[in-house]
């Protein structure tokens, strides 16, 4: 059973910073991508940032470029989202996800964390 454990959410004033962390409970046989989505009330889940394995490229949604930074600690199976210059519209539940194969016998699948609430007050 794979678990993605998120931490670091909370309440912050506009202009402040938060650091989200997501740790995978297993070491994946292959990991194609690791990153973050978010979902605000009444809205669809949307991509925030992702690290593509292999080349290590980082992709960001336009609305976070220049403010958020995604990084990865391979030794700890962890992905970090540093969020600076937060805005009230960043308020959402943030979900960690991994796309990969747990063992050589598994198909590629997508795994999700439980989500962590980020609230930015004006």
C-alpha positions in Angstrom: 0.0 0.0 0.0 1.6 3.2 -1.2 1.1 6.3 1.0 2.0 9.9 0.0 2.1 11.9 3.3 1.8 15.6 2.9 2.7 18.3 5.5 3.3 22.0 5.7 -0.1 23.5 4.9 -1.7 26.1 7.1 -2.9 29.7 7.4 -0.8 32.5 6.2 -1.3 36.2 5.3 -1.1 37.4 1.7 2.6 37.9 0.8 3.7 35.2 3.1 5.3 31.8 2.4 4.6 28.2 3.1 6.6 25.0 2.3 4.8 21.8 1.5 6.4 18.5 1.7 5.3 15.1 0.4 7.0 11.8 1.3 6.3 8.5 -0.4 6.2 5.5 1.8 7.9 3.3 -0.8 10.8 3.6 -3.2 9.3 3.4 -6.7 10.8 1.0 -9.3 10.2 3.8 -11.8 8.9 7.3 -11.2 7.8 9.2 -14.3 6.6 12.3 -12.5 6.1 13.8 -9.0 4.3 17.0 -8.2 1.4 19.0 -6.9 -2.2 19.7 -7.8 -4.6 21.9 -6.0 -8.4 22.2 -5.8 -10.3 25.2 -4.5 -14.0 24.9 -3.4 -16.2 24.5 -6.4 -13.3 24.3 -8.8 -11.7 21.5 -10.7 -8.4 20.1 -9.6 -5.5 21.8 -11.4 -1.9 21.2 -11.9 0.4 23.5 -9.9 3.9 22.1 -10.5 5.6 18.9 -11.6 9.0 17.4 -11.9 9.4 15.0 -14.8 11.9 12.2 -14.1 14.7 11.4 -16.5 15.5 14.9 -17.7 14.4 16.4 -14.4 12.5 19.2 -16.1 10.1 21.3 -14.0 6.8 22.5 -15.3 4.7 25.2 -13.5 1.2 26.5 -14.0 1.3 30.1 -15.3 -0.4 31.4 -12.1 2.5 30.3 -9.9 5.5 31.0 -12.1 8.1 33.1 -10.3 6.5 32.5 -6.9 6.5 28.7 -6.4 9.5 26.3 -6.7 9.3 22.6 -6.8 12.2 20.4 -5.8 12.9 16.7 -5.1 15.0 14.8 -2.6 15.5 11.4 -4.2 17.2 9.9 -1.2 14.1 10.6 0.9 11.5 10.0 -1.8 10.2 13.5 -1.1 9.0 16.4 -3.2 8.9 19.9 -1.9 6.8 22.9 -3.0 8.2 26.2 -1.7 5.4 28.8 -2.1 6.3 32.5 -1.8 4.3 35.7 -2.3 1.1 33.8 -1.6 -2.2 35.3 -2.7 -5.7 34.8 -1.4 -6.5 33.0 -4.7 -3.9 30.4 -3.8 -6.3 29.1 -1.1 -7.0 25.5 -1.9 -6.4 21.9 -0.9 -3.0 20.9 -2.3 -2.5 17.3 -3.3 0.7 15.5 -3.9 0.9 13.0 -6.7 3.3 10.5 -8.2 3.0 8.7 -11.5 5.1 5.5 -11.7 5.6 1.8 -11.1 6.1 0.4 -7.7 7.6 -2.8 -8.8 8.7 -4.2 -12.2 5.5 -6.2 -12.3 3.2 -3.2 -11.9 1.7 -1.0 -14.6 2.3 2.7 -14.5 -0.3 4.3 -12.2 -1.0 7.6 -10.5 -1.0 7.9 -6.7 -2.5 10.7 -4.6 -1.9 12.1 -1.2 -4.8 13.0 1.2 -4.3 16.7 0.6 -3.3 19.6 2.8 -5.2 22.8 3.3 -3.5 26.1 2.4 -5.4 29.2 3.3 -4.2 32.7 2.4 -5.9 35.6 4.2 -6.0 39.1 2.7 
